[in-house]
Amino acid sequence: MDKSFSQIKTVFLNELAFTPRKIAVSVTFVFFCLLWGFAFKGLIELDEYLKEANSEEGLFLGFLTWILGLEPRELEQFEKTGVFLVSFGILSLLTTHYFVIIMTSDQTASEIGNRYFRYLVTRCGRTEIFMGRLLSALTISLAAIALTGIAAFGADCYLNGTASFDSVLFVIKTCFWVFLFCLPFVCLCSMISAWSGSVATSMLCSMSLAFLLPKVFNIIELKWKKVEGIKDIREYFPGNFTHSVLLENANASNVIVPLVYAAVFVWIGCSIFRRREFP
Amino acid sequence: MNPVVETKDLGKAFGATVALKGVNLEIPPHQVIGLVGPNGAGKTTLFSIISGFLKPGVGTVRVLGHSPLSPELQGRVSILPQDAPLRRGVSIIKQFEFFAKLQGLSTKEASEEAEKALGEVDLLEKAGEGPDSLSHGMRKRASLAQSFIGNPELILLDEPTAGLDPVTTQKVRELVLRKAEGRTIIISSHNLAELQEACDSVAILNLGKLVDFRPVSEIVGRSKTMIVRLESPPGEQLTKAVSELPEVVSVKTGDQGNPRMIITVDGSIDDSEVDLAILGVFKEQKARYREIRRGESLEEKVVQITNEDRIDENSGPTPTDTPTPTQTPPDSSSKQ
């Protein structure tokens, strides 16, 4: 057990140190920062504008409701927490997992392809390699999410001229939900990466799932809108609890569902990696 | 002593391509073993199965008494893989330290071990550089050095001297022989002259089958065969005179493009007596020769054995289509 833990730690630290040198990670991270830079700038300007022209608020919220498919009840959050932070939360929940998928899609794939693992598998357990790499990917994802949270809190302080406890709490809660939201996708990437040995396949499969699943549910809901409880099935699939979180009526299943998916993906991925060949 | 590697009826196919077929092999400990055969013979596949990279299709493999994927083997088996790059952009010493830590060494020990391994292949001054800034030869040496990290009992070297200059090849051979003390090294190579000098025994693979596994001395017939390379094809008179010597069992001659005599001698007579008798005939007959050497070259024997095997293969079903008896070198305790 000690040896196993020590090997996971060694792989994790080594991978963490190497991650910034991965082109996919560094380029995506730059785009991630750029997007949030533009987003924060836009949201700050919007927030300032709306504060000055209250009458326009309804127009903006109406537009947001339409484009994001929000429910009227969710709009109450804007009044409670402020346009800037709520918009940050929505944007985070809607976009972060795409960046995370790109950043974490190559946990093992390229090095299965280029045979680098041949240097490792005679020295270290396969489970340990897989877990070490997964933990490193999760850490990178968490770091990216935390960075946006810190930036959002800073921007909110700038807007309000003061740091409030509510803002801190909202940012922490948002980061927690975003991380939880991304967790199954990171684990899915690790599973597909171990199975396919291809970065492109891993990215494509995870991206397709992340992008298509909500669309599929939209169609299901539209088709079977008269079926009672049809909306609730959304919550039992990865990446489909945005509305509960925004309405602040998240329940235990919102936490358990992504954790279960993550555990299942990790278990399958680890089994594949332990048994796979390295041709 | 228990064999280091033991395969029973080992087979592996990639789709319709059969890479290994009915390989029965027992590799004894503390020896340097050569693994030879033409391209596509199954050498790398056999290495990959022993290292646990590939699973056997049929049959079994035991490495140091365990299954190749057993955690018991971690750090006890190491490999110089063919065409596997070290990580780009990370200094070699950092990568070696990482490998050493994975094998259970502390940070300080790992650092010392990494320096030692790099020192052995004269790459200490390049320790801080990444593999991308090294020449092909240096990268090869670095890959070779990583296989000596820790204290592996079994080292598999897949083409360790491919692409190296003669001086470096010589150094690598010396290093391998130094490292062979107390451990087993299996070398797969097309450089048969190098294997002839470095190995105790040689296993010959052809078309996925193990066709021979014997001590090098036995394969090349060092004690019974003498090769004389001539300046021109030997005349009948010379051939007759040599074959009439009491020490000579038989004489074969080469063709027009390869003027030579392959003389099989009586192994029970002292080598120097035989040599002098044959040289005496050459002097009498005023025959000019370029080179006289004991034993056939490994290269010649491997070509001969694999060609014979191909002819057997083409002439219909043979006993080799069924699993062959386990092969182990009969007298492999002494290095030639």
Interface residues (C-beta under 8 A of the other chain):
Chain A: K3 S6 Q7 T10 V11 N14 F18 R21 N114 R115 Y116 R118 Y119 L120 V121 T122 R123 C124 G125 R126 E277 F278 P279
Chain B: S48 S51 G52 F53 L54 K55 L69 P71 L73 Q74 G75 V77 S78 I79 P81 D83 A84 P85 L86 R87 G89 V90 F98 F99 K101 L102 Q103 G104 Q146 G150
